[in-house]
Amino acid sequence: MSSVAKGYLKAHMLEYFRAIERTGETLIVTDHNQPVLKISPYRTTTKLADLFADIRDKVKINGDLTTPTTSEWGEVE
């Protein structure tokens, strides 16, 4: 995370915006060495349904996934 003074940012804003888009890093803007703004890239969120869309209807679940399955282990010492 880098930082820049407000006055310098004003003169070079487009360069900083392009760098943020390219790198994905956050920029802290300072005023008299005190942080006043945080500029970060906009990130879209992915819906859970879209995340698993490619495996939908391809996975088969048999039984309850939350039930313990230690019976096949036999007696554990």
Biotite code that builds the C-alpha atoms (Angstrom):
import biotite.structure as struc

atoms = struc.array([
    struc.Atom([0.000, 0.000, 0.000], chain_id="A", res_id=1, res_name="MET", atom_name="CA", element="C"),
    struc.Atom([1.570, 3.250, -1.116], chain_id="A", res_id=2, res_name="SER", atom_name="CA", element="C"),
    struc.Atom([0.756, 6.813, -0.155], chain_id="A", res_id=3, res_name="SER", atom_name="CA", element="C"),
    struc.Atom([0.851, 10.200, -1.861], chain_id="A", res_id=4, res_name="VAL", atom_name="CA", element="C"),
    struc.Atom([0.264, 13.806, -0.818], chain_id="A", res_id=5, res_name="ALA", atom_name="CA", element="C"),
    struc.Atom([-2.962, 15.454, -2.031], chain_id="A", res_id=6, res_name="LYS", atom_name="CA", element="C"),
    struc.Atom([-1.128, 18.147, -3.968], chain_id="A", res_id=7, res_name="GLY", atom_name="CA", element="C"),
    struc.Atom([1.041, 15.651, -5.827], chain_id="A", res_id=8, res_name="TYR", atom_name="CA", element="C"),
    struc.Atom([-1.929, 13.411, -6.549], chain_id="A", res_id=9, res_name="LEU", atom_name="CA", element="C"),
    struc.Atom([-3.817, 16.342, -8.069], chain_id="A", res_id=10, res_name="LYS", atom_name="CA", element="C"),
    struc.Atom([-1.069, 16.876, -10.631], chain_id="A", res_id=11, res_name="ALA", atom_name="CA", element="C"),
    struc.Atom([-0.639, 13.143, -11.433], chain_id="A", res_id=12, res_name="HIS", atom_name="CA", element="C"),
    struc.Atom([-4.080, 11.692, -10.767], chain_id="A", res_id=13, res_name="MET", atom_name="CA", element="C"),
    struc.Atom([-4.531, 9.860, -14.076], chain_id="A", res_id=14, res_name="LEU", atom_name="CA", element="C"),
    struc.Atom([-1.160, 8.119, -13.667], chain_id="A", res_id=15, res_name="GLU", atom_name="CA", element="C"),
    struc.Atom([-2.119, 6.956, -10.168], chain_id="A", res_id=16, res_name="TYR", atom_name="CA", element="C"),
    struc.Atom([-5.567, 5.785, -11.297], chain_id="A", res_id=17, res_name="PHE", atom_name="CA", element="C"),
    struc.Atom([-4.023, 3.728, -14.097], chain_id="A", res_id=18, res_name="ARG", atom_name="CA", element="C"),
    struc.Atom([-1.513, 2.200, -11.678], chain_id="A", res_id=19, res_name="ALA", atom_name="CA", element="C"),
    struc.Atom([-4.306, 1.265, -9.250], chain_id="A", res_id=20, res_name="ILE", atom_name="CA", element="C"),
    struc.Atom([-6.280, -0.369, -12.084], chain_id="A", res_id=21, res_name="GLU", atom_name="CA", element="C"),
    struc.Atom([-3.201, -2.255, -13.270], chain_id="A", res_id=22, res_name="ARG", atom_name="CA", element="C"),
    struc.Atom([-1.836, -3.458, -9.925], chain_id="A", res_id=23, res_name="THR", atom_name="CA", element="C"),
    struc.Atom([-4.981, -3.669, -7.799], chain_id="A", res_id=24, res_name="GLY", atom_name="CA", element="C"),
    struc.Atom([-3.176, -1.979, -4.904], chain_id="A", res_id=25, res_name="GLU", atom_name="CA", element="C"),
    struc.Atom([-4.740, 0.558, -2.567], chain_id="A", res_id=26, res_name="THR", atom_name="CA", element="C"),
    struc.Atom([-3.479, 4.144, -2.449], chain_id="A", res_id=27, res_name="LEU", atom_name="CA", element="C"),
    struc.Atom([-3.522, 6.260, 0.716], chain_id="A", res_id=28, res_name="ILE", atom_name="CA", element="C"),
    struc.Atom([-3.848, 10.012, 0.178], chain_id="A", res_id=29, res_name="VAL", atom_name="CA", element="C"),
    struc.Atom([-2.295, 12.219, 2.840], chain_id="A", res_id=30, res_name="THR", atom_name="CA", element="C"),
    struc.Atom([-2.707, 15.837, 3.908], chain_id="A", res_id=31, res_name="ASP", atom_name="CA", element="C"),
    struc.Atom([0.150, 17.189, 6.000], chain_id="A", res_id=32, res_name="HIS", atom_name="CA", element="C"),
    struc.Atom([1.400, 13.598, 6.487], chain_id="A", res_id=33, res_name="ASN", atom_name="CA", element="C"),
    struc.Atom([-1.982, 12.481, 7.879], chain_id="A", res_id=34, res_name="GLN", atom_name="CA", element="C"),
    struc.Atom([-4.015, 9.884, 5.951], chain_id="A", res_id=35, res_name="PRO", atom_name="CA", element="C"),
    struc.Atom([-7.291, 11.347, 4.722], chain_id="A", res_id=36, res_name="VAL", atom_name="CA", element="C"),
    struc.Atom([-8.434, 9.099, 1.845], chain_id="A", res_id=37, res_name="LEU", atom_name="CA", element="C"),
    struc.Atom([-8.065, 5.528, 0.695], chain_id="A", res_id=38, res_name="LYS", atom_name="CA", element="C"),
    struc.Atom([-8.430, 4.814, -3.024], chain_id="A", res_id=39, res_name="ILE", atom_name="CA", element="C"),
    struc.Atom([-8.872, 1.182, -3.982], chain_id="A", res_id=40, res_name="SER", atom_name="CA", element="C"),
    struc.Atom([-9.931, -0.611, -7.157], chain_id="A", res_id=41, res_name="PRO", atom_name="CA", element="C"),
    struc.Atom([-13.592, -1.488, -7.565], chain_id="A", res_id=42, res_name="TYR", atom_name="CA", element="C"),
    struc.Atom([-14.120, -5.219, -7.348], chain_id="A", res_id=43, res_name="ARG", atom_name="CA", element="C"),
    struc.Atom([-17.309, -6.919, -8.383], chain_id="A", res_id=44, res_name="THR", atom_name="CA", element="C"),
    struc.Atom([-18.578, -9.733, -6.228], chain_id="A", res_id=45, res_name="THR", atom_name="CA", element="C"),
    struc.Atom([-19.337, -13.121, -7.677], chain_id="A", res_id=46, res_name="THR", atom_name="CA", element="C"),
    struc.Atom([-22.603, -14.756, -6.736], chain_id="A", res_id=47, res_name="LYS", atom_name="CA", element="C"),
    struc.Atom([-22.313, -18.192, -5.184], chain_id="A", res_id=48, res_name="LEU", atom_name="CA", element="C"),
    struc.Atom([-24.577, -19.669, -7.863], chain_id="A", res_id=49, res_name="ALA", atom_name="CA", element="C"),
    struc.Atom([-22.299, -18.283, -10.592], chain_id="A", res_id=50, res_name="ASP", atom_name="CA", element="C"),
    struc.Atom([-19.192, -19.562, -8.836], chain_id="A", res_id=51, res_name="LEU", atom_name="CA", element="C"),
    struc.Atom([-20.366, -23.182, -8.971], chain_id="A", res_id=52, res_name="PHE", atom_name="CA", element="C"),
    struc.Atom([-22.357, -22.959, -12.231], chain_id="A", res_id=53, res_name="ALA", atom_name="CA", element="C"),
    struc.Atom([-19.923, -25.172, -14.181], chain_id="A", res_id=54, res_name="ASP", atom_name="CA", element="C"),
    struc.Atom([-20.413, -28.137, -11.813], chain_id="A", res_id=55, res_name="ILE", atom_name="CA", element="C"),
    struc.Atom([-24.153, -27.738, -11.283], chain_id="A", res_id=56, res_name="ARG", atom_name="CA", element="C"),
    struc.Atom([-26.006, -31.037, -11.795], chain_id="A", res_id=57, res_name="ASP", atom_name="CA", element="C"),
    struc.Atom([-22.686, -32.912, -11.992], chain_id="A", res_id=58, res_name="LYS", atom_name="CA", element="C"),
    struc.Atom([-22.223, -33.619, -8.277], chain_id="A", res_id=59, res_name="VAL", atom_name="CA", element="C"),
    struc.Atom([-24.318, -36.265, -6.553], chain_id="A", res_id=60, res_name="LYS", atom_name="CA", element="C"),
    struc.Atom([-24.741, -36.204, -2.780], chain_id="A", res_id=61, res_name="ILE", atom_name="CA", element="C"),
    struc.Atom([-25.714, -39.434, -1.039], chain_id="A", res_id=62, res_name="ASN", atom_name="CA", element="C"),
    struc.Atom([-27.015, -39.002, 2.497], chain_id="A", res_id=63, res_name="GLY", atom_name="CA", element="C"),
    struc.Atom([-26.528, -36.247, 5.017], chain_id="A", res_id=64, res_name="ASP", atom_name="CA", element="C"),
    struc.Atom([-23.123, -34.565, 4.721], chain_id="A", res_id=65, res_name="LEU", atom_name="CA", element="C"),
    struc.Atom([-23.167, -33.446, 8.362], chain_id="A", res_id=66, res_name="THR", atom_name="CA", element="C"),
    struc.Atom([-23.529, -36.934, 9.840], chain_id="A", res_id=67, res_name="THR", atom_name="CA", element="C"),
    struc.Atom([-20.311, -38.400, 11.333], chain_id="A", res_id=68, res_name="PRO", atom_name="CA", element="C"),
    struc.Atom([-18.973, -41.329, 9.313], chain_id="A", res_id=69, res_name="THR", atom_name="CA", element="C"),
    struc.Atom([-16.719, -43.064, 11.808], chain_id="A", res_id=70, res_name="THR", atom_name="CA", element="C"),
    struc.Atom([-18.590, -46.376, 11.604], chain_id="A", res_id=71, res_name="SER", atom_name="CA", element="C"),
    struc.Atom([-16.458, -47.578, 8.698], chain_id="A", res_id=72, res_name="GLU", atom_name="CA", element="C"),
    struc.Atom([-13.286, -47.035, 10.741], chain_id="A", res_id=73, res_name="TRP", atom_name="CA", element="C"),
    struc.Atom([-14.091, -49.679, 13.289], chain_id="A", res_id=74, res_name="GLY", atom_name="CA", element="C"),
    struc.Atom([-13.063, -49.094, 16.843], chain_id="A", res_id=75, res_name="GLU", atom_name="CA", element="C"),
    struc.Atom([-10.530, -46.301, 17.240], chain_id="A", res_id=76, res_name="VAL", atom_name="CA", element="C"),
    struc.Atom([-8.085, -46.610, 20.109], chain_id="A", res_id=77, res_name="GLU", atom_name="CA", element="C"),
])
